Amino acid sequence: MPVMNGYEATRRIREEESRYGIRTPIIALTANSMEKGLQDAMEAGMDLHLAKPIPKPRIAQIVLDLCNHVQN
């Protein structure tokens, strides 16, 4: 059993980032495509919520878009 789930890890990362004025993109990859999963991910501070399975080209495009967004 993990010590914490992805939501808690994201909350802690966001808390730490706020001290330094930085922002790391975080993407939730879940088997849950329900609205509650999306809401939980956004409330935790995640940037995107994607339901599996996700085609590799789609993942690559999302990461590229996030990298471009962070640079601008």
All heavy atoms as TSV, in Angstrom:
chain	resi	resn	atom	element	x	y	z
A	1	MET	N	N	0.834	-1.180	0.000
A	1	MET	CA	C	0.000	0.000	0.000
A	1	MET	C	C	0.880	1.246	0.000
A	1	MET	O	O	1.784	1.367	0.825
A	1	MET	CB	C	-0.873	-0.041	1.257
A	1	MET	CG	C	-2.136	0.722	1.164
A	1	MET	SD	S	-3.278	-0.166	0.099
A	1	MET	CE	C	-4.416	1.098	-0.239
A	2	PRO	N	N	0.652	2.184	-0.905
A	2	PRO	CA	C	1.469	3.401	-0.938
A	2	PRO	C	C	1.233	4.266	0.303
A	2	PRO	O	O	0.169	4.238	0.914
A	2	PRO	CB	C	1.013	4.121	-2.194
A	2	PRO	CG	C	-0.216	3.445	-2.658
A	2	PRO	CD	C	-0.327	2.137	-1.966
A	3	VAL	N	N	2.243	5.052	0.636
A	3	VAL	CA	C	2.153	5.952	1.776
A	3	VAL	C	C	1.144	7.062	1.505
A	3	VAL	O	O	0.440	7.508	2.398
A	3	VAL	CB	C	3.542	6.534	2.113
A	3	VAL	CG1	C	3.460	7.544	3.223
A	3	VAL	CG2	C	4.511	5.423	2.458
A	4	MET	N	N	1.093	7.514	0.248
A	4	MET	CA	C	0.113	8.547	-0.121
A	4	MET	C	C	-0.319	8.325	-1.561
A	4	MET	O	O	0.411	7.739	-2.356
A	4	MET	CB	C	0.689	9.946	0.068
A	4	MET	CG	C	1.749	10.342	-0.925
A	4	MET	SD	S	2.374	12.011	-0.684
A	4	MET	CE	C	3.539	11.734	0.622
A	5	ASN	N	N	-1.504	8.831	-1.887
A	5	ASN	CA	C	-1.980	8.703	-3.264
A	5	ASN	C	C	-1.536	9.911	-4.088
A	5	ASN	O	O	-0.917	10.841	-3.572
A	5	ASN	CB	C	-3.506	8.517	-3.294
A	5	ASN	CG	C	-4.270	9.704	-2.745
A	5	ASN	OD1	O	-3.814	10.852	-2.805
A	5	ASN	ND2	N	-5.440	9.442	-2.202
A	6	GLY	N	N	-1.868	9.902	-5.363
A	6	GLY	CA	C	-1.456	10.981	-6.258
A	6	GLY	C	C	-2.050	12.334	-5.907
A	6	GLY	O	O	-1.418	13.369	-6.100
A	7	TYR	N	N	-3.258	12.323	-5.359
A	7	TYR	CA	C	-3.887	13.582	-4.962
A	7	TYR	C	C	-3.126	14.231	-3.813
A	7	TYR	O	O	-2.852	15.426	-3.830
A	7	TYR	CB	C	-5.351	13.370	-4.569
A	7	TYR	CG	C	-6.192	12.768	-5.671
A	7	TYR	CD1	C	-6.848	11.561	-5.482
A	7	TYR	CD2	C	-6.337	13.407	-6.893
A	7	TYR	CE1	C	-7.629	11.004	-6.490
A	7	TYR	CE2	C	-7.109	12.870	-7.906
A	7	TYR	CZ	C	-7.750	11.659	-7.695
A	7	TYR	OH	O	-8.511	11.119	-8.697
A	8	GLU	N	N	-2.794	13.431	-2.821
A	8	GLU	CA	C	-2.051	13.960	-1.668
A	8	GLU	C	C	-0.646	14.389	-2.097
A	8	GLU	O	O	-0.147	15.434	-1.664
A	8	GLU	CB	C	-1.968	12.929	-0.541
A	8	GLU	CG	C	-1.236	13.413	0.685
A	8	GLU	CD	C	-1.849	14.643	1.341
A	8	GLU	OE1	O	-3.071	14.875	1.215
A	8	GLU	OE2	O	-1.096	15.392	1.991
A	9	ALA	N	N	-0.007	13.596	-2.946
A	9	ALA	CA	C	1.334	13.964	-3.440
A	9	ALA	C	C	1.272	15.303	-4.173
A	9	ALA	O	O	2.139	16.167	-3.978
A	9	ALA	CB	C	1.875	12.879	-4.362
A	10	THR	N	N	0.248	15.493	-4.987
A	10	THR	CA	C	0.093	16.753	-5.722
A	10	THR	C	C	-0.115	17.921	-4.768
A	10	THR	O	O	0.498	18.983	-4.932
A	10	THR	CB	C	-1.081	16.661	-6.715
A	10	THR	OG1	O	-0.804	15.624	-7.652
A	10	THR	CG2	C	-1.286	17.966	-7.460
A	11	ARG	N	N	-0.955	17.738	-3.769
A	11	ARG	CA	C	-1.174	18.807	-2.780
A	11	ARG	C	C	0.133	19.211	-2.113
A	11	ARG	O	O	0.422	20.400	-1.940
A	11	ARG	CB	C	-2.185	18.357	-1.731
A	11	ARG	CG	C	-3.603	18.348	-2.216
A	11	ARG	CD	C	-4.578	18.013	-1.079
A	11	ARG	NE	N	-5.849	17.598	-1.627
A	11	ARG	CZ	C	-6.221	16.335	-1.837
A	11	ARG	NH1	N	-5.425	15.333	-1.514
A	11	ARG	NH2	N	-7.401	16.066	-2.367
A	12	ARG	N	N	0.932	18.223	-1.755
A	12	ARG	CA	C	2.211	18.515	-1.094
A	12	ARG	C	C	3.195	19.208	-2.034
A	12	ARG	O	O	3.924	20.109	-1.630
A	12	ARG	CB	C	2.812	17.240	-0.523
A	12	ARG	CG	C	2.022	16.707	0.649
A	12	ARG	CD	C	2.694	15.536	1.276
A	12	ARG	NE	N	1.873	14.963	2.328
A	12	ARG	CZ	C	2.325	14.076	3.187
A	12	ARG	NH1	N	3.581	13.655	3.133
A	12	ARG	NH2	N	1.532	13.585	4.110
A	13	ILE	N	N	3.214	18.768	-3.287
A	13	ILE	CA	C	4.085	19.416	-4.277
A	13	ILE	C	C	3.666	20.870	-4.457
A	13	ILE	O	O	4.503	21.773	-4.460
A	13	ILE	CB	C	4.042	18.659	-5.629
A	13	ILE	CG1	C	4.744	17.312	-5.488
A	13	ILE	CG2	C	4.658	19.503	-6.742
A	13	ILE	CD1	C	4.510	16.366	-6.652
A	14	ARG	N	N	2.366	21.112	-4.608
A	14	ARG	CA	C	1.875	22.483	-4.796
A	14	ARG	C	C	2.190	23.355	-3.583
A	14	ARG	O	O	2.543	24.529	-3.721
A	14	ARG	CB	C	0.369	22.493	-5.066
A	14	ARG	CG	C	-0.021	21.840	-6.377
A	14	ARG	CD	C	0.606	22.544	-7.564
A	14	ARG	NE	N	0.161	21.929	-8.812
A	14	ARG	CZ	C	0.966	21.613	-9.795
A	14	ARG	NH1	N	2.256	21.880	-9.713
A	14	ARG	NH2	N	0.507	21.047	-10.883
A	15	GLU	N	N	2.074	22.784	-2.401
A	15	GLU	CA	C	2.404	23.532	-1.185
A	15	GLU	C	C	3.881	23.933	-1.181
A	15	GLU	O	O	4.221	25.080	-0.894
A	15	GLU	CB	C	2.086	22.675	0.037
A	15	GLU	CG	C	2.327	23.357	1.356
A	15	GLU	CD	C	1.977	22.451	2.520
A	15	GLU	OE1	O	0.886	21.843	2.504
A	15	GLU	OE2	O	2.816	22.336	3.433
A	16	GLU	N	N	4.734	23.000	-1.524
A	16	GLU	CA	C	6.180	23.282	-1.561
A	16	GLU	C	C	6.503	24.290	-2.657
A	16	GLU	O	O	7.303	25.198	-2.461
A	16	GLU	CB	C	6.954	21.974	-1.779
A	16	GLU	CG	C	8.428	22.085	-1.591
A	16	GLU	CD	C	8.852	22.373	-0.154
A	16	GLU	OE1	O	8.089	22.098	0.791
A	16	GLU	OE2	O	9.979	22.873	0.014
A	17	GLU	N	N	5.891	24.145	-3.823
A	17	GLU	CA	C	6.136	25.070	-4.930
A	17	GLU	C	C	5.758	26.501	-4.572
A	17	GLU	O	O	6.423	27.441	-5.002
A	17	GLU	CB	C	5.324	24.648	-6.158
A	17	GLU	CG	C	5.835	23.425	-6.851
A	17	GLU	CD	C	4.941	23.011	-7.997
A	17	GLU	OE1	O	3.723	23.319	-7.983
A	17	GLU	OE2	O	5.470	22.378	-8.924
A	18	SER	N	N	4.701	26.651	-3.804
A	18	SER	CA	C	4.241	27.997	-3.457
A	18	SER	C	C	5.301	28.772	-2.677
A	18	SER	O	O	5.344	29.990	-2.725
A	18	SER	CB	C	2.932	27.943	-2.675
A	18	SER	OG	O	3.139	27.395	-1.389
A	19	ARG	N	N	6.167	28.068	-1.996
A	19	ARG	CA	C	7.250	28.723	-1.246
A	19	ARG	C	C	8.320	29.302	-2.162
A	19	ARG	O	O	9.044	30.215	-1.782
A	19	ARG	CB	C	7.898	27.730	-0.293
A	19	ARG	CG	C	6.973	27.232	0.771
A	19	ARG	CD	C	7.651	26.247	1.678
A	19	ARG	NE	N	6.670	25.693	2.593
A	19	ARG	CZ	C	6.752	24.521	3.142
A	19	ARG	NH1	N	7.792	23.742	2.901
A	19	ARG	NH2	N	5.815	24.097	3.953
A	20	TYR	N	N	8.429	28.740	-3.366
A	20	TYR	CA	C	9.499	29.136	-4.275
A	20	TYR	C	C	9.002	29.820	-5.541
A	20	TYR	O	O	9.799	30.190	-6.405
A	20	TYR	CB	C	10.340	27.904	-4.647
A	20	TYR	CG	C	10.988	27.272	-3.448
A	20	TYR	CD1	C	10.418	26.162	-2.838
A	20	TYR	CD2	C	12.151	27.801	-2.896
A	20	TYR	CE1	C	10.997	25.589	-1.720
A	20	TYR	CE2	C	12.739	27.235	-1.773
A	20	TYR	CZ	C	12.150	26.134	-1.201
A	20	TYR	OH	O	12.724	25.572	-0.086
A	21	GLY	N	N	7.699	29.946	-5.692
A	21	GLY	CA	C	7.150	30.607	-6.864
A	21	GLY	C	C	7.344	29.835	-8.155
A	21	GLY	O	O	7.534	30.435	-9.211
A	22	ILE	N	N	7.305	28.501	-8.077
A	22	ILE	CA	C	7.462	27.670	-9.269
A	22	ILE	C	C	6.197	26.847	-9.485
A	22	ILE	O	O	5.341	26.758	-8.613
A	22	ILE	CB	C	8.699	26.738	-9.168
A	22	ILE	CG1	C	8.563	25.801	-7.956
A	22	ILE	CG2	C	9.970	27.558	-9.083
A	22	ILE	CD1	C	9.648	24.761	-7.865
A	23	ARG	N	N	6.103	26.234	-10.655
A	23	ARG	CA	C	4.941	25.385	-10.962
A	23	ARG	C	C	5.400	24.256	-11.867
A	23	ARG	O	O	5.917	24.480	-12.959
A	23	ARG	CB	C	3.861	26.206	-11.653
A	23	ARG	CG	C	2.665	25.424	-12.116
A	23	ARG	CD	C	1.587	25.421	-11.106
A	23	ARG	NE	N	0.423	24.688	-11.625
A	23	ARG	CZ	C	-0.672	24.538	-10.940
A	23	ARG	NH1	N	-0.775	25.065	-9.752
A	23	ARG	NH2	N	-1.671	23.857	-11.432
A	24	THR	N	N	5.202	23.022	-11.415
A	24	THR	CA	C	5.532	21.826	-12.173
A	24	THR	C	C	4.240	21.246	-12.741
A	24	THR	O	O	3.293	21.030	-11.988
A	24	THR	CB	C	6.188	20.774	-11.246
A	24	THR	OG1	O	7.330	21.351	-10.636
A	24	THR	CG2	C	6.577	19.532	-12.015
A	25	PRO	N	N	4.172	21.001	-14.040
A	25	PRO	CA	C	2.958	20.400	-14.599
A	25	PRO	C	C	2.754	18.987	-14.030
A	25	PRO	O	O	3.691	18.199	-13.949
A	25	PRO	CB	C	3.233	20.334	-16.098
A	25	PRO	CG	C	4.327	21.311	-16.344
A	25	PRO	CD	C	5.135	21.337	-15.082
A	26	ILE	N	N	1.534	18.689	-13.622
A	26	ILE	CA	C	1.191	17.368	-13.110
A	26	ILE	C	C	-0.039	16.882	-13.860
A	26	ILE	O	O	-1.060	17.569	-13.925
A	26	ILE	CB	C	0.908	17.404	-11.596
A	26	ILE	CG1	C	2.148	17.878	-10.842
A	26	ILE	CG2	C	0.466	16.024	-11.098
A	26	ILE	CD1	C	1.946	18.047	-9.350
A	27	ILE	N	N	0.066	15.676	-14.411
A	27	ILE	CA	C	-1.018	15.072	-15.184
A	27	ILE	C	C	-1.509	13.825	-14.458
A	27	ILE	O	O	-0.710	12.935	-14.156
A	27	ILE	CB	C	-0.549	14.680	-16.596
A	27	ILE	CG1	C	0.043	15.889	-17.318
A	27	ILE	CG2	C	-1.681	14.059	-17.390
A	27	ILE	CD1	C	0.744	15.524	-18.623
A	28	ALA	N	N	-2.802	13.754	-14.200
A	28	ALA	CA	C	-3.399	12.550	-13.617
A	28	ALA	C	C	-3.695	11.564	-14.739
A	28	ALA	O	O	-4.377	11.902	-15.698
A	28	ALA	CB	C	-4.688	12.903	-12.884
A	29	LEU	N	N	-3.154	10.359	-14.623
A	29	LEU	CA	C	-3.451	9.283	-15.572
A	29	LEU	C	C	-4.203	8.219	-14.784
A	29	LEU	O	O	-3.621	7.547	-13.933
A	29	LEU	CB	C	-2.162	8.687	-16.151
A	29	LEU	CG	C	-1.260	9.656	-16.899
A	29	LEU	CD1	C	0.036	8.970	-17.308
A	29	LEU	CD2	C	-1.966	10.205	-18.113
A	30	THR	N	N	-5.488	8.094	-15.040
A	30	THR	CA	C	-6.306	7.187	-14.244
A	30	THR	C	C	-7.165	6.303	-15.123
A	30	THR	O	O	-7.331	6.557	-16.315
A	30	THR	CB	C	-7.247	7.976	-13.305
A	30	THR	OG1	O	-8.244	8.623	-14.092
A	30	THR	CG2	C	-6.500	9.006	-12.492
A	31	ALA	N	N	-7.695	5.267	-14.508
A	31	ALA	CA	C	-8.660	4.416	-15.189
A	31	ALA	C	C	-10.064	4.977	-15.009
A	31	ALA	O	O	-11.015	4.476	-15.583
A	31	ALA	CB	C	-8.587	3.008	-14.624
A	32	ASN	N	N	-10.179	6.045	-14.233
A	32	ASN	CA	C	-11.469	6.637	-13.897
A	32	ASN	C	C	-11.743	7.840	-14.793
A	32	ASN	O	O	-11.106	8.871	-14.669
A	32	ASN	CB	C	-11.458	7.062	-12.427
A	32	ASN	CG	C	-12.769	7.627	-11.968
A	32	ASN	OD1	O	-13.710	7.757	-12.739
A	32	ASN	ND2	N	-12.839	7.977	-10.701
A	33	SER	N	N	-12.713	7.708	-15.670
A	33	SER	CA	C	-13.047	8.833	-16.552
A	33	SER	C	C	-14.260	9.596	-16.045
A	33	SER	O	O	-14.762	10.486	-16.724
A	33	SER	CB	C	-13.307	8.329	-17.974
A	33	SER	OG	O	-14.441	7.488	-17.987
A	34	MET	N	N	-14.712	9.262	-14.866
A	34	MET	CA	C	-15.908	9.906	-14.325
A	34	MET	C	C	-15.608	11.341	-13.903
A	34	MET	O	O	-14.477	11.709	-13.635
A	34	MET	CB	C	-16.450	9.091	-13.158
A	34	MET	CG	C	-16.811	7.673	-13.590
A	34	MET	SD	S	-17.602	6.686	-12.349
A	34	MET	CE	C	-18.971	7.663	-11.861
A	35	GLU	N	N	-16.653	12.138	-13.857
A	35	GLU	CA	C	-16.535	13.557	-13.495
A	35	GLU	C	C	-15.881	13.739	-12.127
A	35	GLU	O	O	-15.112	14.666	-11.930
A	35	GLU	CB	C	-17.926	14.197	-13.508
A	35	GLU	CG	C	-17.923	15.691	-13.277
A	35	GLU	CD	C	-17.293	16.474	-14.416
A	35	GLU	OE1	O	-17.357	16.016	-15.562
A	35	GLU	OE2	O	-16.725	17.544	-14.143
A	36	LYS	N	N	-16.149	12.863	-11.188
A	36	LYS	CA	C	-15.577	12.973	-9.848
A	36	LYS	C	C	-14.049	12.877	-9.909
A	36	LYS	O	O	-13.358	13.606	-9.219
A	36	LYS	CB	C	-16.137	11.885	-8.925
A	36	LYS	CG	C	-15.470	11.846	-7.569
A	36	LYS	CD	C	-16.433	12.114	-6.464
A	36	LYS	CE	C	-15.846	11.910	-5.099
A	36	LYS	NZ	N	-14.859	12.851	-4.678
A	37	GLY	N	N	-13.521	11.996	-10.739
A	37	GLY	CA	C	-12.073	11.871	-10.879
A	37	GLY	C	C	-11.457	13.149	-11.397
A	37	GLY	O	O	-10.417	13.595	-10.910
A	38	LEU	N	N	-12.095	13.774	-12.359
A	38	LEU	CA	C	-11.629	15.050	-12.904
A	38	LEU	C	C	-11.689	16.129	-11.830
A	38	LEU	O	O	-10.730	16.877	-11.627
A	38	LEU	CB	C	-12.478	15.462	-14.109
A	38	LEU	CG	C	-12.260	16.872	-14.645
A	38	LEU	CD1	C	-10.834	17.046	-15.143
A	38	LEU	CD2	C	-13.245	17.181	-15.747
A	39	GLN	N	N	-12.785	16.187	-11.121
A	39	GLN	CA	C	-12.943	17.189	-10.063
A	39	GLN	C	C	-11.901	17.000	-8.965
A	39	GLN	O	O	-11.280	17.965	-8.517
A	39	GLN	CB	C	-14.351	17.097	-9.462
A	39	GLN	CG	C	-14.623	18.114	-8.382
A	39	GLN	CD	C	-16.030	17.989	-7.819
A	39	GLN	OE1	O	-16.872	17.266	-8.344
A	39	GLN	NE2	N	-16.268	18.680	-6.732
A	40	ASP	N	N	-11.681	15.772	-8.535
A	40	ASP	CA	C	-10.679	15.495	-7.498
A	40	ASP	C	C	-9.285	15.906	-7.960
A	40	ASP	O	O	-8.513	16.473	-7.189
A	40	ASP	CB	C	-10.681	14.013	-7.123
A	40	ASP	CG	C	-11.933	13.595	-6.369
A	40	ASP	OD1	O	-12.665	14.479	-5.876
A	40	ASP	OD2	O	-12.178	12.373	-6.285
A	41	ALA	N	N	-8.962	15.608	-9.220
A	41	ALA	CA	C	-7.641	15.950	-9.753
A	41	ALA	C	C	-7.436	17.461	-9.786
A	41	ALA	O	O	-6.384	17.968	-9.391
A	41	ALA	CB	C	-7.469	15.357	-11.154
A	42	MET	N	N	-8.434	18.187	-10.236
A	42	MET	CA	C	-8.323	19.645	-10.317
A	42	MET	C	C	-8.247	20.272	-8.922
A	42	MET	O	O	-7.467	21.187	-8.690
A	42	MET	CB	C	-9.487	20.235	-11.109
A	42	MET	CG	C	-9.568	19.806	-12.575
A	42	MET	SD	S	-8.121	20.244	-13.557
A	42	MET	CE	C	-7.395	18.637	-13.829
A	43	GLU	N	N	-9.035	19.755	-7.991
A	43	GLU	CA	C	-9.010	20.270	-6.620
A	43	GLU	C	C	-7.661	20.029	-5.953
A	43	GLU	O	O	-7.223	20.823	-5.130
A	43	GLU	CB	C	-10.136	19.658	-5.793
A	43	GLU	CG	C	-11.500	20.209	-6.143
A	43	GLU	CD	C	-12.621	19.527	-5.394
A	43	GLU	OE1	O	-12.361	18.626	-4.562
A	43	GLU	OE2	O	-13.786	19.886	-5.649
A	44	ALA	N	N	-7.001	18.938	-6.315
A	44	ALA	CA	C	-5.690	18.624	-5.750
A	44	ALA	C	C	-4.594	19.502	-6.338
A	44	ALA	O	O	-3.510	19.609	-5.778
A	44	ALA	CB	C	-5.352	17.146	-5.978
A	45	GLY	N	N	-4.878	20.131	-7.501
A	45	GLY	CA	C	-3.895	21.004	-8.128
A	45	GLY	C	C	-3.256	20.429	-9.373
A	45	GLY	O	O	-2.278	20.973	-9.881
A	46	MET	N	N	-3.794	19.330	-9.885
A	46	MET	CA	C	-3.262	18.746	-11.116
A	46	MET	C	C	-3.658	19.619	-12.296
A	46	MET	O	O	-4.667	20.313	-12.265
A	46	MET	CB	C	-3.776	17.322	-11.290
A	46	MET	CG	C	-3.260	16.389	-10.224
A	46	MET	SD	S	-3.856	14.711	-10.457
A	46	MET	CE	C	-3.189	13.939	-8.994
A	47	ASP	N	N	-2.847	19.579	-13.333
A	47	ASP	CA	C	-3.089	20.411	-14.512
A	47	ASP	C	C	-4.023	19.747	-15.518
A	47	ASP	O	O	-4.781	20.424	-16.204
A	47	ASP	CB	C	-1.759	20.751	-15.200
A	47	ASP	CG	C	-0.881	21.569	-14.284
A	47	ASP	OD1	O	-1.203	22.746	-14.072
A	47	ASP	OD2	O	0.108	21.023	-13.755
A	48	LEU	N	N	-3.940	18.439	-15.611
A	48	LEU	CA	C	-4.771	17.684	-16.558
A	48	LEU	C	C	-5.208	16.381	-15.920
A	48	LEU	O	O	-4.519	15.844	-15.048
A	48	LEU	CB	C	-3.996	17.355	-17.835
A	48	LEU	CG	C	-3.611	18.501	-18.747
A	48	LEU	CD1	C	-2.663	18.011	-19.830
A	48	LEU	CD2	C	-4.839	19.121	-19.378
A	49	HIS	N	N	-6.324	15.846	-16.407
A	49	HIS	CA	C	-6.821	14.542	-15.977
A	49	HIS	C	C	-7.114	13.749	-17.236
A	49	HIS	O	O	-7.963	14.144	-18.041
A	49	HIS	CB	C	-8.089	14.715	-15.141
A	49	HIS	CG	C	-8.714	13.416	-14.741
A	49	HIS	ND1	N	-9.674	12.802	-15.504
A	49	HIS	CD2	C	-8.518	12.630	-13.664
A	49	HIS	CE1	C	-10.038	11.681	-14.903
A	49	HIS	NE2	N	-9.357	11.565	-13.789
A	50	LEU	N	N	-6.409	12.640	-17.426
A	50	LEU	CA	C	-6.593	11.807	-18.607
A	50	LEU	C	C	-6.963	10.398	-18.187
A	50	LEU	O	O	-6.361	9.838	-17.263
A	50	LEU	CB	C	-5.304	11.763	-19.437
A	50	LEU	CG	C	-4.754	13.112	-19.888
A	50	LEU	CD1	C	-3.387	12.929	-20.530
A	50	LEU	CD2	C	-5.716	13.781	-20.846
A	51	ALA	N	N	-7.953	9.826	-18.849
A	51	ALA	CA	C	-8.379	8.463	-18.557
A	51	ALA	C	C	-7.679	7.483	-19.498
A	51	ALA	O	O	-7.577	7.727	-20.696
A	51	ALA	CB	C	-9.889	8.339	-18.693
A	52	LYS	N	N	-7.170	6.402	-18.919
A	52	LYS	CA	C	-6.510	5.371	-19.709
A	52	LYS	C	C	-7.555	4.533	-20.442
A	52	LYS	O	O	-8.672	4.429	-19.962
A	52	LYS	CB	C	-5.666	4.472	-18.799
A	52	LYS	CG	C	-4.550	5.214	-18.106
A	52	LYS	CD	C	-3.671	4.293	-17.305
A	52	LYS	CE	C	-4.189	4.143	-15.890
A	52	LYS	NZ	N	-3.339	3.360	-15.036
A	53	PRO	N	N	-7.219	3.931	-21.553
A	53	PRO	CA	C	-5.927	3.961	-22.233
A	53	PRO	C	C	-5.760	5.251	-23.038
A	53	PRO	O	O	-6.731	5.818	-23.530
A	53	PRO	CB	C	-5.974	2.758	-23.166
A	53	PRO	CG	C	-7.427	2.585	-23.478
A	53	PRO	CD	C	-8.177	3.046	-22.236
A	54	ILE	N	N	-4.525	5.675	-23.145
A	54	ILE	CA	C	-4.192	6.893	-23.879
A	54	ILE	C	C	-3.176	6.521	-24.956
A	54	ILE	O	O	-2.116	5.979	-24.635
A	54	ILE	CB	C	-3.595	7.963	-22.950
A	54	ILE	CG1	C	-4.535	8.217	-21.770
A	54	ILE	CG2	C	-3.330	9.257	-23.711
A	54	ILE	CD1	C	-3.865	8.897	-20.617
A	55	PRO	N	N	-3.463	6.797	-26.206
A	55	PRO	CA	C	-2.502	6.480	-27.273
A	55	PRO	C	C	-1.181	7.240	-27.063
A	55	PRO	O	O	-1.178	8.405	-26.643
A	55	PRO	CB	C	-3.201	6.949	-28.547
A	55	PRO	CG	C	-4.647	7.094	-28.188
A	55	PRO	CD	C	-4.691	7.396	-26.729
A	56	LYS	N	N	-0.077	6.577	-27.339
A	56	LYS	CA	C	1.242	7.192	-27.157
A	56	LYS	C	C	1.388	8.536	-27.876
A	56	LYS	O	O	1.931	9.474	-27.295
A	56	LYS	CB	C	2.344	6.229	-27.592
A	56	LYS	CG	C	2.530	5.082	-26.645
A	56	LYS	CD	C	3.623	4.139	-27.125
A	56	LYS	CE	C	3.698	2.929	-26.225
A	56	LYS	NZ	N	4.706	1.974	-26.688
A	57	PRO	N	N	0.920	8.663	-29.113
A	57	PRO	CA	C	1.048	9.981	-29.769
A	57	PRO	C	C	0.313	11.089	-29.008
A	57	PRO	O	O	0.763	12.229	-28.962
A	57	PRO	CB	C	0.441	9.763	-31.157
A	57	PRO	CG	C	0.550	8.299	-31.398
A	57	PRO	CD	C	0.391	7.666	-30.044
A	58	ARG	N	N	-0.803	10.751	-28.403
A	58	ARG	CA	C	-1.569	11.745	-27.628
A	58	ARG	C	C	-0.775	12.174	-26.400
A	58	ARG	O	O	-0.714	13.361	-26.073
A	58	ARG	CB	C	-2.922	11.147	-27.216
A	58	ARG	CG	C	-3.727	12.010	-26.289
A	58	ARG	CD	C	-4.589	13.000	-27.054
A	58	ARG	NE	N	-5.495	13.666	-26.114
A	58	ARG	CZ	C	-5.432	14.960	-25.838
A	58	ARG	NH1	N	-4.568	15.726	-26.447
A	58	ARG	NH2	N	-6.251	15.500	-24.974
A	59	ILE	N	N	-0.161	11.233	-25.707
A	59	ILE	CA	C	0.662	11.567	-24.538
A	59	ILE	C	C	1.819	12.459	-24.963
A	59	ILE	O	O	2.115	13.466	-24.315
A	59	ILE	CB	C	1.185	10.294	-23.843
A	59	ILE	CG1	C	0.019	9.509	-23.239
A	59	ILE	CG2	C	2.204	10.650	-22.758
A	59	ILE	CD1	C	0.405	8.156	-22.705
A	60	ALA	N	N	2.478	12.096	-26.043
A	60	ALA	CA	C	3.610	12.887	-26.528
A	60	ALA	C	C	3.180	14.312	-26.849
A	60	ALA	O	O	3.879	15.274	-26.508
A	60	ALA	CB	C	4.229	12.223	-27.757
A	61	GLN	N	N	2.031	14.473	-27.485
A	61	GLN	CA	C	1.545	15.813	-27.837
A	61	GLN	C	C	1.212	16.616	-26.584
A	61	GLN	O	O	1.518	17.812	-26.506
A	61	GLN	CB	C	0.317	15.731	-28.749
A	61	GLN	CG	C	-0.132	17.078	-29.255
A	61	GLN	CD	C	0.938	17.777	-30.089
A	61	GLN	OE1	O	1.445	17.214	-31.053
A	61	GLN	NE2	N	1.305	18.995	-29.713
A	62	ILE	N	N	0.619	15.994	-25.604
A	62	ILE	CA	C	0.277	16.680	-24.355
A	62	ILE	C	C	1.533	17.159	-23.644
A	62	ILE	O	O	1.606	18.303	-23.183
A	62	ILE	CB	C	-0.562	15.762	-23.445
A	62	ILE	CG1	C	-1.964	15.592	-24.049
A	62	ILE	CG2	C	-0.634	16.307	-22.023
A	62	ILE	CD1	C	-2.769	14.488	-23.413
A	63	VAL	N	N	2.537	16.301	-23.556
A	63	VAL	CA	C	3.795	16.685	-22.900
A	63	VAL	C	C	4.458	17.825	-23.668
A	63	VAL	O	O	4.938	18.803	-23.071
A	63	VAL	CB	C	4.743	15.474	-22.756
A	63	VAL	CG1	C	6.121	15.905	-22.296
A	63	VAL	CG2	C	4.143	14.452	-21.794
A	64	LEU	N	N	4.484	17.742	-24.986
A	64	LEU	CA	C	5.056	18.807	-25.808
A	64	LEU	C	C	4.312	20.126	-25.582
A	64	LEU	O	O	4.941	21.176	-25.402
A	64	LEU	CB	C	5.012	18.416	-27.282
A	64	LEU	CG	C	5.599	19.418	-28.273
A	64	LEU	CD1	C	7.086	19.643	-27.992
A	64	LEU	CD2	C	5.397	18.927	-29.683
A	65	ASP	N	N	2.990	20.067	-25.564
A	65	ASP	CA	C	2.193	21.274	-25.326
A	65	ASP	C	C	2.495	21.877	-23.955
A	65	ASP	O	O	2.625	23.095	-23.815
A	65	ASP	CB	C	0.699	20.973	-25.440
A	65	ASP	CG	C	0.263	20.655	-26.858
A	65	ASP	OD1	O	1.044	20.915	-27.809
A	65	ASP	OD2	O	-0.863	20.131	-27.019
A	66	LEU	N	N	2.610	21.027	-22.943
A	66	LEU	CA	C	2.934	21.523	-21.602
A	66	LEU	C	C	4.327	22.151	-21.571
A	66	LEU	O	O	4.516	23.202	-20.951
A	66	LEU	CB	C	2.844	20.400	-20.570
A	66	LEU	CG	C	1.453	20.019	-20.120
A	66	LEU	CD1	C	1.499	18.762	-19.267
A	66	LEU	CD2	C	0.790	21.143	-19.360
A	67	CYS	N	N	5.279	21.538	-22.233
A	67	CYS	CA	C	6.649	22.097	-22.274
A	67	CYS	C	C	6.648	23.453	-22.959
A	67	CYS	O	O	7.306	24.380	-22.497
A	67	CYS	CB	C	7.590	21.147	-22.987
A	67	CYS	SG	S	7.966	19.659	-22.047
A	68	ASN	N	N	5.921	23.568	-24.058
A	68	ASN	CA	C	5.832	24.841	-24.767
A	68	ASN	C	C	5.148	25.898	-23.927
A	68	ASN	O	O	5.541	27.056	-23.932
A	68	ASN	CB	C	5.115	24.670	-26.097
A	68	ASN	CG	C	5.955	23.935	-27.109
A	68	ASN	OD1	O	7.188	23.947	-27.050
A	68	ASN	ND2	N	5.315	23.262	-28.030
A	69	HIS	N	N	4.140	25.497	-23.190
A	69	HIS	CA	C	3.404	26.426	-22.327
A	69	HIS	C	C	4.306	26.929	-21.193
A	69	HIS	O	O	4.284	28.110	-20.865
A	69	HIS	CB	C	2.164	25.755	-21.758
A	69	HIS	CG	C	1.378	26.621	-20.843
A	69	HIS	ND1	N	0.625	27.690	-21.288
A	69	HIS	CD2	C	1.264	26.619	-19.492
A	69	HIS	CE1	C	0.069	28.282	-20.244
A	69	HIS	NE2	N	0.440	27.654	-19.144
A	70	VAL	N	N	5.084	26.049	-20.615
A	70	VAL	CA	C	5.975	26.412	-19.499
A	70	VAL	C	C	7.055	27.371	-19.973
A	70	VAL	O	O	7.434	28.317	-19.272
A	70	VAL	CB	C	6.601	25.152	-18.860
A	70	VAL	CG1	C	7.712	25.517	-17.879
A	70	VAL	CG2	C	5.527	24.322	-18.160
A	71	GLN	N	N	7.546	27.198	-21.192
A	71	GLN	CA	C	8.618	28.048	-21.729
A	71	GLN	C	C	8.108	29.456	-22.047
A	71	GLN	O	O	8.867	30.402	-22.032
A	71	GLN	CB	C	9.221	27.427	-22.969
A	71	GLN	CG	C	10.032	26.182	-22.667
A	71	GLN	CD	C	10.563	25.545	-23.933
A	71	GLN	OE1	O	10.313	25.996	-25.033
A	71	GLN	NE2	N	11.330	24.470	-23.758
A	72	ASN	N	N	6.828	29.586	-22.357
A	72	ASN	CA	C	6.287	30.897	-22.747
A	72	ASN	C	C	5.867	31.661	-21.573
A	72	ASN	O	O	5.646	31.924	-20.677
A	72	ASN	CB	C	5.107	30.740	-23.705
A	72	ASN	CG	C	5.571	30.163	-25.016
A	72	ASN	OD1	O	6.686	30.406	-25.448
A	72	ASN	ND2	N	4.725	29.390	-25.647
